[in-house]
Amino acid sequence: MDDTDNNSLAITLRPYRLSDAEDFLMYAGDERVTQFTRWNTFTSEEQALTYIKDFCIPHSYCKSICINDRSIGFVFIKPHGDNDKCRAEIGYALAAEYWGQGIATRAVKMAIIDVFKEFTDLVRLQAMVLVENKGSQRVLEKLGFHKEGLLRKYTIHKGTASDIFMYSLLSTDPMP
Ligand SMILES: CC(C)(COP(=O)(O)OP(=O)(O)OC[C@H]1O[C@@H](n2cnc3c(N)ncnc32)[C@H](O)[C@@H]1OP(=O)(O)O)[C@@H](O)C(=O)NCCC(=O)NCCS
């Protein structure tokens, strides 16, 4: 899937390849990015390769955000199972040198359009965002997500019980 307009960099979403390891390390190895992710900062290309092989490639929806086919970030959407198959978690990150150009917002929108088509039981996407992560909250708000509330000390982030905001978007919600 691609997304182009005259005023912005063309981005595509595609499945990960083992050959993305070096590019993956560019963002997964950067503390400006990993301060807000669940995983710790990657330290080697080998570690990146293992993660791509064991997590990204087998994942039901984990896409590399690309410019000119080079990976500059990721977006994943993980549907739950059984009685919770109506909802899925969304996560994303972008290499710091590309921040502030609207790229994450465009990429996440492309992924949302994809998954509501692909997973027919899905009606709710949810995102859990650290209270400190203003940039990510803004991405979700620009996409029409609803801020449902504050979950106090909901998750251990980098060793500390942390407050998060819960956001959701329903398949019936308007998306800008
Ligand atoms: C969050 C992230 C994906 C945003 O990527 P991006 O391409 O810069 O996002 P966009 O440009 O589409 O939108 C970012 C918005 O946040 C705003 N923003 C960024 N930092 C901000 C801050 N500290 N306070 C307030 N707003 C902020 C930007 O101004 C922009 O809003 P605008 O378009 O109204 O000006 C990127 O910063 C990132 O990878 N962060 C680290 C990983 C992460 O946090 N992942 C999400 C975990 S829930």
PDBQT file of the ligand as one rigid body, heavy atoms in Angstrom, charges set to zero:
ROOT
HETATM    1  C1  LIG A 201       5.130   9.345  18.147  1.00  0.00    +0.000 C 
HETATM    2  C2  LIG A 201       5.776   9.324  16.775  1.00  0.00    +0.000 C 
HETATM    3  C3  LIG A 201       5.432   8.022  16.076  1.00  0.00    +0.000 C 
HETATM    4  C4  LIG A 201       5.215  10.515  15.974  1.00  0.00    +0.000 C 
HETATM    5  O1  LIG A 201       5.763  10.476  14.655  1.00  0.00    +0.000 OA
HETATM    6  P1  LIG A 201       5.675  11.753  13.689  1.00  0.00    +0.000 P 
HETATM    7  O2  LIG A 201       5.829  11.292  12.292  1.00  0.00    +0.000 OA
HETATM    8  O3  LIG A 201       6.563  12.827  14.188  1.00  0.00    +0.000 OA
HETATM    9  O4  LIG A 201       4.155  12.178  13.940  1.00  0.00    +0.000 OA
HETATM   10  P2  LIG A 201       3.346  13.279  13.123  1.00  0.00    +0.000 P 
HETATM   11  O5  LIG A 201       4.300  14.267  12.503  1.00  0.00    +0.000 OA
HETATM   12  O6  LIG A 201       2.401  12.569  12.242  1.00  0.00    +0.000 OA
HETATM   13  O7  LIG A 201       2.525  13.989  14.284  1.00  0.00    +0.000 OA
HETATM   14  C5  LIG A 201       3.160  14.363  15.497  1.00  0.00    +0.000 C 
HETATM   15  C6  LIG A 201       2.330  15.458  16.164  1.00  0.00    +0.000 C 
HETATM   16  O8  LIG A 201       2.720  15.542  17.536  1.00  0.00    +0.000 OA
HETATM   17  C7  LIG A 201       3.111  16.859  17.825  1.00  0.00    +0.000 C 
HETATM   18  N1  LIG A 201       4.131  16.761  18.870  1.00  0.00    +0.000 N 
HETATM   19  C8  LIG A 201       5.327  16.142  18.787  1.00  0.00    +0.000 A 
HETATM   20  N2  LIG A 201       5.961  16.253  19.969  1.00  0.00    +0.000 NA
HETATM   21  C9  LIG A 201       5.131  16.927  20.796  1.00  0.00    +0.000 A 
HETATM   22  C10 LIG A 201       5.212  17.361  22.160  1.00  0.00    +0.000 A 
HETATM   23  N3  LIG A 201       6.287  17.084  22.905  1.00  0.00    +0.000 N 
HETATM   24  N4  LIG A 201       4.161  18.033  22.677  1.00  0.00    +0.000 NA
HETATM   25  C11 LIG A 201       3.071  18.301  21.938  1.00  0.00    +0.000 A 
HETATM   26  N5  LIG A 201       2.931  17.913  20.643  1.00  0.00    +0.000 NA
HETATM   27  C12 LIG A 201       3.952  17.251  20.094  1.00  0.00    +0.000 A 
HETATM   28  C13 LIG A 201       3.617  17.410  16.517  1.00  0.00    +0.000 C 
HETATM   29  O9  LIG A 201       3.625  18.830  16.517  1.00  0.00    +0.000 OA
HETATM   30  C14 LIG A 201       2.567  16.840  15.556  1.00  0.00    +0.000 C 
HETATM   31  O10 LIG A 201       1.345  17.519  15.671  1.00  0.00    +0.000 OA
HETATM   32  P3  LIG A 201       0.861  18.604  14.543  1.00  0.00    +0.000 P 
HETATM   33  O11 LIG A 201       0.817  17.856  13.241  1.00  0.00    +0.000 OA
HETATM   34  O12 LIG A 201      -0.468  19.057  15.031  1.00  0.00    +0.000 OA
HETATM   35  O13 LIG A 201       1.909  19.688  14.548  1.00  0.00    +0.000 OA
HETATM   36  C15 LIG A 201       7.334   9.489  16.862  1.00  0.00    +0.000 C 
HETATM   37  O14 LIG A 201       7.611  10.650  17.603  1.00  0.00    +0.000 OA
HETATM   38  C16 LIG A 201       7.999   8.308  17.534  1.00  0.00    +0.000 C 
HETATM   39  O15 LIG A 201       8.376   7.350  16.867  1.00  0.00    +0.000 OA
HETATM   40  N6  LIG A 201       8.164   8.381  18.876  1.00  0.00    +0.000 N 
HETATM   41  C17 LIG A 201       8.836   7.310  19.620  1.00  0.00    +0.000 C 
HETATM   42  C18 LIG A 201       8.038   6.001  19.635  1.00  0.00    +0.000 C 
HETATM   43  C19 LIG A 201       6.618   6.208  20.144  1.00  0.00    +0.000 C 
HETATM   44  O16 LIG A 201       6.345   7.071  20.964  1.00  0.00    +0.000 OA
HETATM   45  N7  LIG A 201       5.697   5.369  19.647  1.00  0.00    +0.000 N 
HETATM   46  C20 LIG A 201       4.305   5.401  20.079  1.00  0.00    +0.000 C 
HETATM   47  C21 LIG A 201       4.133   4.609  21.337  1.00  0.00    +0.000 C 
HETATM   48  S1  LIG A 201       2.450   4.740  21.922  1.00  0.00    +0.000 SA
ENDROOT
TORSDOF 0
